[in-house]
Amino acid sequence: MIEVTNYEIKTEGSREIFKLFYTYNGKEDIIITPKLYDNIFRTAEYNGSPITLSPGAHYWNTYPSNSYATDKRDKQYLQKFNHGVFVRFLKENGEVLHEEEIKFSRTDLNKRTHNNKFSHSTPIVWVIGDSNIAHLIKDIEESELVCNNVNINYVSHMALSLNRFLKSDYKTFLNNIPTRKGDTLMFLLGEIDLRFSIHQNSQAKGISSTTLLNQILSKYSKFLDEIKILYPNKIGVLIPAPPIPEVVVNSPDMARGTEEDRKHLYKIYKQYFEDQYTQNKIEFVWDCYINYINADGVTDPYYFNEKLYTFDQHINNGSHFITSLKSKINETHSSQR
């Protein structure tokens, strides 16, 4: 009933606009809502407004890549339309009228631009992971994201859990990052799992949260081994943020399990990779959140953003993280001289 006929992607400043063209071939008018998702992880969602379609008519919708509050109009922090899209047309009752993949793959070479200078040769430490990265970076001046002639760059994807990342086409995702020999890939994943999804899946599957976490960590370790073979880069893990404190949790949709449950999983995660590093199974394990944790073993509530009596689960101050990250880079650089 709906035929997607074309698409185009335009650049406006640092953001992109995805324009979707389609034709309605039904027999009577219908109200639909067109939605767009990233095609690899399907966690970034771009909503269109409800529209009445008439038989035989042609339509188009536009979707800005900076649809999330993390992004500013003049600066894009989250991922753009690099990995194809998945389009879904919903009826008023929520039923799917039509859905399909639009496959394409694009590498944004501008990601190697730093302070308006493009470089193939300047080494980059890539911080790759979920939306926590965007929130840490968004108030840091680009001039601060450099140390020892090494640039710091980021690839931040909305709502990307470690479990979902490992189950998806991560090779296509990583291949679209313009890495070069001499770069370092640091993965910052797992905060969503430790805060929410492991606890939810534990209840749904009747499996202990510890068992689920150990299964994910085992898969993560195999993924890192695979990446070390596929990429001529140094590979490492960044420990995710310390557990979210109970005082910040204002909804079951924000966190699951108790504060003690979350602390328990966090300790397992951190110890696992510290052991991996001690056994020389991984090159780098960096904890750049060390200055955010309080005496109770959770992230200090001071670092969360409170608006209208509701909290955002993201830490709203990235200065300690970047300072710690630069210190780790300096230590590594000095030891390799």
C-alpha positions as CSV (number, residue, x, y, z in Angstrom):
1,M,0.0,0.0,0.0
2,I,3.0,2.3,0.5
3,E,5.9,2.4,-1.8
4,V,9.1,4.1,-0.8
5,T,10.3,5.7,-4.0
6,N,13.4,7.7,-3.1
7,Y,15.5,9.4,-0.3
8,E,18.1,12.1,0.0
9,I,20.4,13.3,2.7
10,K,21.3,17.0,2.9
11,T,23.8,18.7,5.3
12,E,22.8,21.7,7.3
13,G,25.7,22.9,9.4
14,S,26.8,20.0,11.5
15,R,23.5,18.1,11.2
16,E,21.9,16.2,8.4
17,I,18.4,16.1,7.1
18,F,17.0,12.8,5.8
19,K,14.2,13.3,3.3
20,L,12.0,10.3,2.5
21,F,9.8,10.1,-0.6
22,Y,6.9,7.7,-0.9
23,T,3.6,6.9,-2.7
24,Y,0.3,5.7,-1.2
25,N,-1.4,3.1,-3.3
26,G,-4.4,2.3,-1.1
27,K,-8.0,2.6,-2.0
28,E,-9.2,5.1,0.7
29,D,-7.8,7.8,2.8
30,I,-5.8,6.8,5.9
31,I,-4.0,8.5,8.7
32,I,-0.5,7.2,9.3
33,T,2.6,8.2,11.3
34,P,5.9,7.7,9.5
35,K,8.9,6.7,11.8
36,L,12.5,6.4,11.0
37,Y,15.2,4.3,12.9
38,D,18.8,3.7,12.4
39,N,19.1,0.4,10.6
40,I,21.8,-1.4,12.6
41,F,20.8,-1.0,16.2
42,R,17.3,0.5,15.8
43,T,17.6,2.5,19.0
44,A,17.7,6.0,17.4
45,E,14.1,6.9,16.6
46,Y,13.0,9.9,14.5
47,N,9.3,10.5,14.7
48,G,7.2,12.1,11.9
49,S,3.9,13.8,12.5
50,P,0.5,12.0,11.7
51,I,-0.5,12.7,8.1
52,T,-3.6,11.8,6.1
53,L,-2.7,9.9,2.9
54,S,-4.9,9.9,-0.2
55,P,-4.9,7.1,-2.9
56,G,-2.3,7.7,-5.6
57,A,-0.7,10.7,-4.0
58,H,3.0,11.3,-3.4
59,Y,4.5,12.5,-0.1
60,W,7.7,13.3,1.6
61,N,8.9,13.7,5.2
62,T,12.0,15.1,6.6
63,Y,14.0,13.9,9.7
64,P,16.8,16.0,11.3
65,S,19.7,14.0,12.6
66,N,19.9,16.2,15.7
67,S,16.4,15.4,17.0
68,Y,17.6,14.7,20.6
69,A,18.1,17.2,23.4
70,T,21.8,16.2,23.6
71,D,22.5,17.9,20.3
72,K,22.6,21.6,19.6
73,R,21.5,23.1,16.3
74,D,25.1,24.2,15.6
75,K,26.7,21.0,16.9
76,Q,25.9,17.3,16.3
77,Y,27.1,14.9,19.0
78,L,25.1,11.7,18.3
79,Q,25.4,9.5,15.2
80,K,24.1,10.8,11.9
81,F,22.5,8.8,9.0
82,N,25.6,6.7,8.2
83,H,24.4,3.1,8.5
84,G,21.1,3.0,6.5
85,V,17.6,3.5,8.0
86,F,14.6,1.5,8.9
87,V,11.3,3.1,8.0
88,R,7.9,2.1,9.6
89,F,4.5,3.5,8.8
90,L,2.0,3.1,11.7
91,K,-1.8,3.3,11.6
92,E,-3.7,5.3,14.2
93,N,-4.2,2.1,16.3
94,G,-0.4,1.4,16.3
95,E,-0.6,-1.4,13.7
96,V,2.2,-1.5,11.2
97,L,1.0,-0.6,7.7
98,H,4.4,-0.9,6.0
99,E,8.0,-1.2,7.0
100,E,11.3,-1.7,5.2
101,E,15.0,-1.3,5.3
102,I,16.8,1.3,3.2
103,K,20.4,0.1,3.1
104,F,23.4,2.3,2.6
105,S,26.7,2.8,4.2
106,R,28.6,6.1,4.6
107,T,31.9,7.0,6.2
108,D,32.1,10.6,7.6
109,L,35.7,11.6,6.9
110,N,35.0,14.9,8.6
111,K,35.3,13.0,11.9
112,R,39.0,13.3,11.4
113,T,38.7,17.1,11.5
114,H,39.9,18.7,14.7
115,N,39.8,22.5,15.2
116,N,38.9,22.8,11.6
117,K,42.0,20.9,10.4
118,F,41.7,17.6,8.6
119,S,44.4,15.0,9.1
120,H,44.9,11.5,8.0
121,S,48.1,11.1,10.1
122,T,47.3,12.6,13.5
123,P,46.5,9.7,15.8
124,I,43.0,9.7,17.4
125,V,41.7,8.1,20.5
126,W,38.2,7.1,19.6
127,V,35.7,6.9,22.4
128,I,32.9,4.6,21.1
129,G,29.6,3.9,22.8
130,D,26.2,5.1,23.9
131,S,24.7,8.5,24.5
132,N,26.7,9.0,27.7
133,I,29.6,10.0,25.6
134,A,27.6,12.8,23.9
135,H,26.6,14.2,27.3
136,L,30.2,14.1,28.6
137,I,31.6,15.8,25.5
138,K,28.9,18.4,24.7
139,D,30.2,21.2,27.0
140,I,33.9,20.6,26.4
141,E,35.7,22.9,24.0
142,E,37.2,21.1,21.0
143,S,40.6,22.6,21.7
144,E,40.5,20.7,25.0
145,L,40.2,17.3,23.2
146,V,43.9,16.9,22.4
147,C,47.0,15.9,24.4
148,N,50.5,14.8,23.4
149,N,49.6,15.4,19.7
150,V,46.8,12.9,20.0
151,N,43.2,14.0,19.2
152,I,40.2,12.7,21.2
153,N,37.1,12.0,19.2
154,Y,33.9,10.2,19.9
155,V,31.2,8.1,18.3
156,S,28.0,8.3,20.4
157,H,24.9,6.3,19.6
158,M,21.5,6.8,21.3
159,A,20.3,4.1,23.8
160,L,23.0,1.6,22.8
161,S,23.4,-1.2,25.4
162,L,26.3,-3.5,25.3
163,N,24.1,-6.5,24.8
164,R,22.4,-4.9,21.8
165,F,25.7,-3.8,20.3
166,L,27.1,-7.4,20.5
167,K,23.9,-8.8,18.9
168,S,24.0,-6.3,16.0
169,D,26.1,-5.8,12.9
170,Y,28.9,-4.0,14.7
171,K,31.3,-4.6,11.9
172,T,29.4,-2.3,9.6
173,F,29.1,0.2,12.4
174,L,32.9,0.2,13.1
175,N,33.8,0.1,9.4
176,N,32.1,3.5,9.0
177,I,34.4,5.2,11.5
178,P,37.4,6.7,9.6
179,T,40.0,5.0,11.7
180,R,43.7,4.9,10.6
181,K,46.7,2.9,11.7
182,G,48.0,4.5,14.9
183,D,44.5,5.3,16.3
184,T,43.2,3.8,19.5
185,L,39.7,2.4,19.9
186,M,38.2,2.7,23.4
187,F,34.8,1.2,24.0
188,L,32.5,2.8,26.6
189,L,29.6,0.4,26.8
190,G,27.6,-1.3,29.5
191,E,26.1,1.5,31.6
192,I,22.6,0.9,30.2
193,D,23.0,-2.9,30.9
194,L,24.1,-2.4,34.5
195,R,21.5,0.2,35.2
196,F,18.5,-1.2,33.5
197,S,18.4,-4.0,30.9
198,I,20.1,-6.8,32.8
199,H,17.7,-6.4,35.7
200,Q,14.7,-6.3,33.3
201,N,15.9,-9.4,31.3
202,S,16.7,-11.2,34.5
203,Q,13.1,-11.0,35.6
204,A,11.7,-11.8,32.2
205,K,13.9,-14.9,31.7
206,G,14.1,-16.1,35.3
207,I,17.9,-16.0,35.2
208,S,20.0,-14.3,37.8
209,S,21.4,-10.9,36.9
210,T,24.9,-12.1,37.7
211,T,24.6,-14.9,35.2
212,L,23.3,-12.6,32.5
213,L,26.1,-10.2,33.1
214,N,28.8,-12.9,33.0
215,Q,27.3,-14.1,29.6
216,I,27.5,-10.6,28.2
217,L,31.1,-10.1,29.5
218,S,32.2,-13.4,27.9
219,K,30.7,-12.2,24.5
220,Y,32.3,-8.8,25.0
221,S,35.7,-10.4,25.5
222,K,35.3,-12.4,22.3
223,F,34.3,-9.3,20.4
224,L,37.4,-7.5,21.6
225,D,39.6,-10.4,20.5
226,E,38.0,-10.3,17.1
227,I,38.5,-6.5,16.8
228,K,42.2,-6.9,17.6
229,I,42.5,-9.2,14.6
230,L,40.5,-7.1,12.2
231,Y,41.9,-3.7,13.1
232,P,45.5,-2.5,13.2
233,N,44.8,-0.4,16.2
234,K,45.3,-0.5,19.9
235,I,42.0,-1.6,21.6
236,G,40.7,-0.9,25.1
237,V,37.8,-0.7,27.4
238,L,36.5,2.3,29.4
239,I,34.7,1.3,32.6
240,P,31.2,2.7,32.5
241,A,29.8,5.2,35.0
242,P,29.4,4.2,38.6
243,P,25.9,3.0,39.6
244,I,23.1,5.5,39.6
245,P,22.0,6.3,43.2
246,E,18.5,5.6,44.3
247,V,17.8,9.2,45.2
248,V,18.1,10.1,41.5
249,V,15.8,7.3,40.2
250,N,12.3,8.8,39.7
251,S,10.8,6.1,37.4
252,P,11.0,2.4,36.7
253,D,11.9,3.4,33.2
254,M,15.1,5.0,34.5
255,A,16.6,2.2,36.4
256,R,15.7,-1.4,37.5
257,G,16.9,-3.4,40.5
258,T,18.0,-1.9,43.8
259,E,21.0,0.4,44.4
260,E,22.8,-2.6,45.9
261,D,21.9,-4.7,42.9
262,R,23.4,-2.1,40.6
263,K,26.5,-1.8,42.8
264,H,27.0,-5.6,42.7
265,L,26.9,-5.8,38.9
266,Y,29.2,-2.8,38.6
267,K,31.8,-4.4,40.8
268,I,31.7,-7.6,38.7
269,Y,32.1,-5.7,35.5
270,K,35.0,-3.6,36.7
271,Q,36.8,-6.6,38.3
272,Y,36.4,-8.7,35.2
273,F,38.3,-6.2,33.0
274,E,40.9,-5.5,35.7
275,D,41.6,-9.2,35.6
276,Q,41.7,-9.2,31.8
277,Y,44.3,-6.4,31.9
278,T,46.4,-8.1,34.6
279,Q,46.4,-11.3,32.5
280,N,47.5,-9.2,29.4
281,K,44.3,-10.1,27.5
282,I,43.5,-6.5,26.8
283,E,45.8,-3.5,26.2
284,F,44.0,-0.8,28.1
285,V,41.3,-0.7,30.8
286,W,40.7,2.9,31.9
287,D,38.3,4.1,34.6
288,C,37.8,7.8,33.8
289,Y,34.8,8.1,36.1
290,I,36.9,7.7,39.3
291,N,36.2,11.3,40.4
292,Y,32.4,10.9,40.2
293,I,32.0,8.1,42.7
294,N,31.1,8.9,46.3
295,A,31.7,7.1,49.6
296,D,28.6,5.1,49.1
297,G,30.0,3.5,45.9
298,V,27.6,5.3,43.5
299,T,27.8,8.3,41.3
300,D,27.5,11.4,43.5
301,P,24.0,12.9,42.9
302,Y,25.6,16.3,42.4
303,Y,26.6,15.3,38.9
304,F,23.1,14.6,37.6
305,N,20.9,17.1,35.8
306,E,17.7,18.0,37.7
307,K,15.0,19.7,35.7
308,L,11.5,20.3,37.1
309,Y,12.0,17.7,39.8
310,T,12.9,15.0,37.4
311,F,16.4,13.7,36.8
312,D,18.2,12.8,33.6
313,Q,20.3,9.6,34.0
314,H,23.2,11.1,32.2
315,I,26.1,12.8,34.1
316,N,26.0,16.5,33.2
317,N,29.6,17.4,33.7
318,G,32.3,15.8,31.5
319,S,35.3,17.8,32.8
320,H,36.5,15.2,35.2
321,F,36.1,12.4,32.7
322,I,38.1,14.3,30.0
323,T,40.8,15.2,32.5
324,S,41.2,11.6,33.5
325,L,41.1,10.4,29.9
326,K,43.9,12.8,28.9
327,S,45.9,11.7,31.9
328,K,45.6,8.1,30.7
329,I,46.6,9.0,27.2
330,N,49.6,10.9,28.5
331,E,50.7,7.9,30.7
332,T,50.4,5.6,27.7
333,H,52.2,8.0,25.4
334,S,55.1,8.4,27.9
335,S,55.5,4.7,28.5
336,Q,55.8,4.1,24.7
337,R,58.7,6.6,24.2
